[in-house]
Amino acid sequence: MPELSPQARIVLTTVASPEEAERLGRALVEERLAACVTILPSAQSIYPWEGRVESSAESLLVIKTVLEQLDVLETRLHELHSYQTPEFVVLEVSAMSHGYLEWIKGCLLEP
């Protein structure tokens, strides 16, 4: 049964390549800023940039974390990211299975 989850957050970001996604995801997990990073290696983004409409192949990272880690996670992601203006979209999680929420908190909040 899902439980309310005021702590859990999902962060989305895109990167230029699967290799960058792997490097960034691994660093965030090793540094205990993310419990899990799921990499979707083949995304196509269309966006305006410097007066033109651009299209780029990218990888999407789905980052599972908690509210307490967001500020440090955002700072570190900007340090590691190759983009001048990296995407950092935070989604609130309204509910999550008890076991998964406890696992996330255990990965990030316990020594």
SVG drawing of the C-alpha trace seen along z (x, -y; Angstrom):
<svg xmlns="http://www.w3.org/2000/svg" viewBox="-2 -35 34 38">
<polyline fill="none" stroke="black" stroke-width="0.4" points="0.0,0.0 1.5,-3.4 2.1,-5.9 2.3,-9.6 5.8,-10.7 6.6,-14.3 10.3,-13.7 10.7,-11.9 11.6,-13.8 12.2,-12.9 14.7,-15.2 14.9,-15.2 17.9,-16.4 19.2,-15.8 22.8,-15.4 24.6,-15.3 25.5,-11.6 25.1,-8.2 28.7,-8.4 28.0,-11.7 24.8,-10.2 26.7,-7.3 29.5,-9.5 27.0,-12.0 24.6,-9.3 27.4,-7.3 28.9,-10.3 25.5,-11.3 24.9,-7.8 28.5,-7.4 28.2,-10.8 24.8,-9.8 22.9,-12.6 20.7,-10.1 19.5,-6.7 19.1,-5.7 19.6,-7.3 17.7,-5.8 19.2,-6.6 17.0,-6.7 19.7,-6.9 17.8,-8.0 15.8,-11.2 15.3,-14.0 14.9,-17.5 13.7,-20.5 14.3,-23.9 15.1,-27.6 18.7,-28.5 20.5,-31.8 17.8,-32.8 17.4,-29.5 15.3,-26.4 17.7,-23.5 17.3,-19.7 19.6,-17.5 20.0,-13.8 20.2,-13.5 20.0,-11.1 17.4,-11.7 18.3,-11.0 15.6,-10.2 17.1,-10.9 15.5,-9.6 16.3,-11.6 14.8,-13.3 14.0,-16.9 17.0,-17.2 19.4,-16.6 18.0,-18.9 20.2,-22.0 23.5,-20.0 22.3,-17.8 21.6,-20.9 24.9,-22.4 26.8,-19.2 24.8,-18.5 25.8,-22.0 29.4,-21.3 29.5,-18.0 27.2,-18.9 28.6,-19.9 25.7,-22.3 25.9,-26.0 22.3,-25.9 21.5,-22.3 17.9,-21.2 17.0,-20.7 13.3,-19.9 12.1,-18.7 8.9,-16.6 7.1,-16.1 6.1,-12.5 2.7,-12.3 2.9,-8.7 5.3,-5.8 5.5,-2.2 6.7,-2.0 9.5,0.3 10.9,-1.8 10.7,-5.0 12.5,-3.4 15.2,-2.1 15.7,-5.6 16.0,-7.2 18.4,-4.4 20.6,-5.1 20.7,-8.8 20.1,-9.7 21.7,-6.9 25.4,-6.6"/>
</svg>
